[in-house]
Structure formats: C-alpha cells, structure tokens
Amino acid sequence: MMKIKKLNDFNFKGKIAIIRVDFNVPLDENLRITDSTRIDLGIKSIDHVISNGGKCIIMSHLGRPKGNGYEKDYSLKNILKYLSRKLNKDVLLIDQYFKDDFSIGGFLNERDVVLLENLRFYSEEKENDLNFAKKLASMADIYVNNAFGTCHRAHASTNSIIKFSKNYCIGDLVNDELNNINKVLFDENKPFTAILGGAKVSDKINVIEKLIDLVDNIIIGGAMANTFIKSKGGNIGKSLFEEDNISVANSLIRKAEKQNVKIYLPEDLVCSKSIDDFNTKIFNSYDLPDEYSGFDVGYKSINTFKEVIKRSKKIIWNGPMGVFEIDAFSKGTFEICNSVTEATKKGAFSLVGGGDSVSAVKKNNKENNISFISTGGGALLEYISNGTLPSLELLNN
Ligand code: AMP
C-alpha cells in the first residue's frame, strides 16, 4: 500500500486527468436524484484537479443498462445539472467517445470539466475490454481512481485502464476509505466488535473468517443468524437460512471458540407466519413453532447486543438485523444503529458500510454520529477479507 500515489504527487497544471468516480446515485421515477451523497463525495478530487489548472474528464457507471447502447433511464444526463451546480461550472456530457476518430485533448481548456456518458452503455466496460480501456487511457495524462465502491470489480475503467496509463493515482475518497478501514481493523483500541447481518452467509464467509483473527466480539443478526442457529441444532421454523452453509457456520463457530472470540447470536426473534403478517410474536430463537419465521431480533437479543456494543472501542457494522425495510421488523436494526452512535459519542471508532446498514443510519438521521461511513459494500468486505482489492493492486505498481 505504501507505493500507491495520491493526488498531491502530481502537478495537474495543463494536464488532463481522467477520474473514475462512482456517480451511481438512486433516481426516482421522474429520473430525479433522491440521494446525492455519491456525487457530493466525488467533488473534492475534481476541484483539486481544476484548481491546480488541470482539465478533467469524469467517467462513471449508472444503474444496470443492458450494455448495448443508450438507455434514457441510465443516462448520466440525469445528473448533469446537479453536477454542474456543485462544481459551479458548465459540464459537457460526451457520448460516442469509443469511436475510432474520437479525440478530446485539443478541445479542453484549463479547468474544463467533461463527463463521459454511462460507461456501461458499452458492454466492453464490464468485459474489462483492452481496446476500450486503451481508448479511455489515451484521452488523458493521468488516471485517477476515486470510486472505492467499484475497486473490487475488474472492469475496463477500474482495471485494464491502469495498464495503458503512464501516470495513475487514487483520489481523496479512496484515500479516506483506506485510512479509515485500516484504522478500524488495525488500531490497537480494544474491545473490537464486528456486527454482521443481512440474508446471506455465503457472501460473508471470508470476511467472518478474517474478522475472527482481528476482533473480540462478533454480533450476528438478520437471516444469516438463522444458519448459525440451525447449525447449533436450533429449530428455526420457516425462517430463511442457507442449507449449504450449515457446516461452514459450524466451523466458523469452532474457529471463534478456539481463538477466544465471542460470537453473539440472537436469543429471541420477532416472528410471524409470513412477511406480510404483522401479527408478530416473540419466540426463543432456538425454538420457533414450525409455521413461524423470524424477521427481526427480539428485545433480549437487542439488550445483549447493546451491552456488547456499549463496551466496545472499535465497531464495524455491515448488514441489517432483520427485514428493516418493513416497519414491523425494523426495530432491531434501528436499535443497533442507536447503540453504535451512542458508543461513538463516548469515544469508540465506528465504521459502517454496505447499502442497507448505511441506509438505516440515514433513515435514522445518524450520519453525523458515525466515525466513518464507507461507500463500499462488496468492496469493503473484499478489502477486509483479502487486505487489498484488484484495482488497488494494479495502482500499487
Ligand atoms: P444481504 O444482501 O445479504 O446483506 O441481505 C440484506 C437483506 O436481508 C435485506 O433486504 C433484509 O430485508 C434481509 N433480511 C434481513 N434479515 C432477514 C430475515 N430474518 N429474514 C429474511 N430476510 C432478512
């Protein structure tokens, strides 16, 4: 990680920077931005380049277009006005940039900013196509990766482009992410507690395995916990779980025991007969009636989890404690959110990452009470698991 270059290692005066950002913001049915955080966080690096007298080409993906050309719903035109307002200058949207005769260098003046149309309108982007990457790299003098959330993907604009760029570095957002993730993982402060939730154990096996080497406590909630409870012989009724991962859950429990890491599973669950039945009952999580499913952690679990979080000096949280999108099953997630913010106020360092946990924090208006909100979901988990990400590896050369 030591060799990776930062914005400050370059003089951008008169130079063209091509910056990979993550402006994949949510849009409503009228194609208006509903949460501008990703754009807001990307502005600083663009400002850095243009205030240095540089010229900026910005590139991003937006949504999931088919990859065979323009689709109105996924056009970056939808964010152009907002971006221009934030930068306080007109930004030009450029399409057709993959054509043979396309060249941009001559048209850009110092401090100009242009935005390339959605990279994923070209299938070559996700295919990590060498010609596409070469074309992107050829437009600029310096490549800047400022899209942490996509650093785990080998796409043309995050991966192969580096092979064709003479100069490259990370932007301020990626730099902040790395500093804060390394801080939560490796600072000496203890106890260190990881809170993991969501539906799938399969996505999180590697990360749990790695965290067992680093943390004192692991709190597991969400449907993920059901697989662990089942592996301990509990009756989880009709609750969601992963049959294929029962033995994995069991071996993770044994690894944690060996290393004196405490795994906290829910003692009780808020249950109902189906997800749209709000006639809820609380049952012992190891003894659900056959016709019931657990959709959230219960009061006893919340209290135990809160005690653990309260004592923690470092906290990392990824994944909801239940089906938090539905009010009747959201209490566990919101109580955990409160508890993490309380611990933070008392001096703990907290890092929250992953779409669902971040949206729970935002719904609760607690963004300012968390030490660091990561923009990475998959990227965050993969970075923790492997200590690096494919794009960062290339940028490190
Ligand atoms: P993941 O993508 O694995 O992080 O899972 C996130 C999803 O898990 C959210 O949409 C939650 O609604 C869902 N989830 C959390 N707990 C449960 C549960 N007990 N039963 C069913 N779905 C759940």
Residues whose N, C-alpha, C, O or C-beta is under 5 A from the ligand:
A	BS01	AMP	G197 G198 A199 K200 G222 A223 L240 G294 F295 D296 G319 P320 M321 G322 V323 F324
